[in-house]
Amino acid sequence: MESDIEESLRKRHRKNPFTGDSSSRKQFEQLAARPFVMGEVNFMQEEDIRLETTRARFSNVLKRQGELTERLSRDSDKTIFERLQKEFEAARASQTEEICLDGEEWNDGLLATIRERVHMEADRKALPGDANMASGPHFQEKITYKVGSKVICCLEGARIGIQYETSFAGEPCELYHCVLESKSFLEKMTVLEHTIPFFLPVREAENDLLSSNAMKFIDYVGELLQAYVDRREQVRLIKELYGNQIKELYHSLPYHMVEFVLDDSEWLQGNSKS
């Protein structure tokens, strides 16, 4: 009889091994759940690895862009800048008058007058010597125009030069140049050369604005340059003021996209004191 009872108990235990042992049942449940938890951990680790890989590639691209920018500015851009700067300085040194314009004084009519003047000057210089000397005194006038942070000069060869003066917090920054030309007074103007950073959309602005509204193009380029300088200097200030709290900082060449990573230890320490 006892052997039959023991055999019955063994059969019941094989069918349901956790009936009489709650701790064994909990162990089984934990084992059953473990592959799912490990899968989550592995997935998070893979995501972290992918993010780090992407960050490393992005950092490498920015480094290469910086090297390219430095090389370009070191070679042809500097040569163009030095040549145009000398030309603008010579034009302002030989000027007979500088007119400061404000508000509505800077308009399409004035720009048309400047265009007409540069072409008349070019035509006069193309005349034979005696006819050239016989020209009226108004041809001898050399006027430059100052419109806000822009200086507009009449350059040799029927060209109009615009010098852009940038600033930040009241302090002067870089000078930039843009030279426009047209084959005749009636033809549209084009950008002949400039010293504007290559990553700013000057060609796009030329295609969209210059042929239809040259004054708007000149103003827009000035706004584009000043906005670029403002963003760049703001990032520089962030580095100077909060450099010890910033672990990593990335930015695009025009500074219109900025990403930074805070140092958690510095941030937590600073907030714990407040």
C-alpha positions in Angstrom: 0.0 0.0 0.0 2.7 2.5 1.0 4.6 1.7 -2.3 1.4 2.6 -4.2 1.0 5.9 -2.4 4.7 6.8 -3.1 4.3 5.9 -6.8 1.2 8.1 -7.0 3.0 11.1 -5.4 5.9 10.7 -7.8 3.5 10.8 -10.8 1.8 13.9 -9.6 5.2 15.7 -9.0 6.3 14.8 -12.6 3.1 16.3 -14.0 3.3 19.5 -11.9 6.7 20.0 -10.4 5.9 23.4 -8.7 2.8 22.3 -6.8 4.4 21.9 -3.6 7.5 24.2 -4.0 6.8 28.0 -4.6 10.5 28.9 -4.6 11.2 26.5 -7.5 8.3 28.0 -9.4 9.7 31.5 -9.0 13.1 30.3 -10.2 11.5 28.9 -13.3 9.7 32.1 -14.0 12.9 34.1 -13.7 14.7 31.8 -16.1 11.8 32.0 -18.6 12.0 35.8 -18.5 15.8 36.1 -18.7 16.2 35.8 -22.5 13.8 38.7 -23.1 15.8 41.0 -20.6 19.1 40.0 -22.2 17.7 40.8 -25.6 16.7 44.3 -24.5 20.2 44.9 -23.0 21.8 43.6 -26.2 19.6 45.9 -28.3 20.5 49.0 -26.2 24.2 48.1 -26.5 23.9 47.8 -30.2 22.1 51.2 -30.4 24.9 52.8 -28.3 27.5 51.4 -30.6 25.7 52.7 -33.7 25.4 56.1 -32.1 29.1 56.2 -31.2 30.0 55.1 -34.7 27.8 57.8 -36.2 29.3 60.4 -33.8 32.8 59.4 -34.8 32.1 59.6 -38.5 30.4 63.0 -38.0 33.4 64.3 -36.1 35.7 63.1 -38.8 33.7 64.8 -41.5 33.7 68.1 -39.6 37.5 67.8 -39.1 38.0 67.3 -42.9 35.7 70.2 -43.6 37.7 72.4 -41.3 41.0 71.4 -43.0 39.4 72.1 -46.4 38.2 75.5 -45.2 41.6 76.4 -43.9 43.3 75.3 -47.1 41.0 77.3 -49.3 41.3 80.4 -47.2 45.0 80.0 -47.1 45.4 79.8 -50.9 43.2 81.5 -53.6 40.8 83.2 -51.2 43.5 85.1 -49.4 45.0 86.2 -52.7 41.7 87.5 -54.0 41.0 89.3 -50.7 44.4 91.1 -50.7 44.0 92.2 -54.3 40.4 93.4 -53.8 41.2 95.1 -50.5 44.0 97.1 -52.2 41.6 98.0 -55.0 38.9 99.2 -52.6 41.4 101.2 -50.6 42.7 102.9 -53.8 39.1 103.7 -54.9 38.3 105.3 -51.5 41.7 107.1 -51.4 41.0 108.7 -54.8 37.3 109.6 -54.1 36.2 113.2 -54.4 33.2 112.6 -52.2 31.7 110.0 -49.9 27.9 110.1 -49.6 26.2 108.4 -46.6 22.8 107.1 -47.5 20.0 106.4 -45.1 16.6 104.8 -45.4 14.9 105.5 -48.7 18.0 107.3 -50.1 19.3 103.9 -51.0 17.0 102.7 -53.8 16.9 101.3 -57.3 17.2 104.7 -58.9 20.5 105.4 -57.2 21.8 102.0 -58.1 20.9 102.7 -61.7 22.8 106.0 -61.5 25.9 104.1 -60.2 25.6 101.6 -63.0 25.4 104.4 -65.6 28.4 106.2 -64.0 30.7 103.2 -64.2 29.8 102.5 -67.8 30.2 106.1 -68.8 33.6 106.2 -67.1 34.7 103.0 -68.9 33.5 104.5 -72.3 35.4 107.7 -71.6 38.6 105.9 -70.9 38.2 104.0 -74.2 38.2 107.3 -76.1 41.4 108.7 -77.8 43.6 110.9 -75.6 42.3 114.3 -76.7 38.7 113.4 -76.5 39.3 111.8 -73.1 40.8 115.1 -71.7 37.9 117.1 -73.2 35.3 115.3 -71.1 33.3 117.4 -68.6 34.3 117.9 -65.0 31.5 115.6 -63.8 33.5 112.7 -65.3 36.3 113.5 -62.9 34.1 112.9 -59.9 34.8 109.8 -58.0 32.0 109.1 -55.5 31.7 106.3 -53.0 28.4 105.5 -51.2 28.1 104.2 -47.7 24.8 102.4 -46.8 24.9 101.2 -43.3 27.7 98.6 -43.1 28.1 98.6 -46.9 30.5 100.7 -49.0 29.7 100.9 -52.7 32.5 101.9 -55.1 32.9 102.5 -58.8 35.8 100.3 -59.9 37.8 100.2 -63.1 36.4 98.3 -66.0 32.7 99.1 -65.6 32.5 97.2 -62.3 30.6 98.0 -59.1 32.3 96.9 -55.9 30.5 96.3 -52.5 32.5 96.1 -49.3 30.7 94.5 -46.4 31.8 95.4 -42.9 30.7 92.9 -40.2 30.7 93.4 -36.4 29.7 91.7 -33.2 28.7 93.4 -30.0 29.9 96.7 -31.4 33.3 95.4 -32.3 34.4 95.2 -36.0 35.0 91.8 -37.5 35.9 90.8 -41.0 35.6 92.6 -44.3 34.0 90.9 -47.3 33.9 92.0 -50.9 31.6 91.4 -53.9 32.3 92.7 -57.4 29.4 93.0 -59.9 29.8 93.7 -63.6 27.6 93.9 -66.8 28.7 94.2 -70.4 26.4 97.2 -70.9 24.1 99.4 -69.0 21.1 97.5 -70.4 22.3 94.0 -69.6 21.9 92.3 -66.3 24.7 92.3 -63.8 26.6 89.2 -62.7 28.9 88.4 -59.8 32.4 88.6 -61.2 34.3 87.6 -58.0 33.9 87.8 -54.2 35.6 86.9 -50.9 32.4 85.6 -49.2 32.9 82.2 -47.6 32.2 79.4 -50.1 29.6 77.7 -47.9 27.2 80.7 -48.0 24.6 80.6 -50.8 25.9 83.5 -52.9 25.3 81.8 -56.2 21.8 80.9 -55.3 21.1 84.5 -54.3 22.6 85.7 -57.6 20.3 83.4 -59.6 17.2 84.3 -57.6 17.7 88.1 -57.0 20.4 89.8 -59.0 18.8 89.8 -62.4 15.4 91.0 -61.1 16.4 93.2 -58.1 20.1 94.1 -57.7 19.5 96.3 -54.7 17.7 93.4 -52.9 20.6 91.1 -53.8 23.2 93.5 -52.3 21.2 93.9 -49.1 20.6 90.2 -48.8 24.3 89.3 -49.0 25.0 91.8 -46.3 22.4 90.2 -44.0 23.7 86.7 -44.9 27.2 87.7 -43.9 26.2 89.5 -40.6 24.0 86.5 -39.6 26.9 84.1 -40.2 29.3 86.3 -38.1 26.7 86.6 -35.3 26.3 82.8 -35.1 30.0 82.1 -35.2 30.8 84.6 -32.5 27.9 83.3 -30.3 29.4 79.8 -30.5 32.8 81.2 -29.7 31.3 82.9 -26.6 29.6 79.6 -25.5 33.0 77.9 -25.7 34.7 80.6 -23.7 32.0 80.9 -21.0 30.9 77.3 -20.6 33.9 75.3 -22.0 34.3 73.4 -18.7 30.7 72.2 -18.9 30.7 71.2 -22.5 32.1 67.8 -23.3 31.7 67.9 -27.1 30.6 70.6 -29.5 29.9 70.2 -33.3 28.7 72.8 -35.8 28.2 73.1 -39.5 30.4 75.5 -41.5 27.8 78.3 -41.6 27.1 77.7 -37.9 23.4 77.2 -38.7 23.5 73.7 -37.0 25.1 73.4 -33.6 25.2 70.3 -31.4 26.9 70.0 -28.0 27.1 67.4 -25.3 27.2 68.6 -21.7 29.6 67.1 -19.2 27.2 65.4 -16.7 29.6 65.7 -13.7 30.1 69.4 -14.2 26.4 70.1 -14.8 25.3 68.1 -11.7 28.0 69.8 -9.6 26.9 73.2 -10.7 23.3 72.5 -10.0 23.9 71.0 -6.6 25.4 74.3 -5.4 22.4 76.4 -6.4 
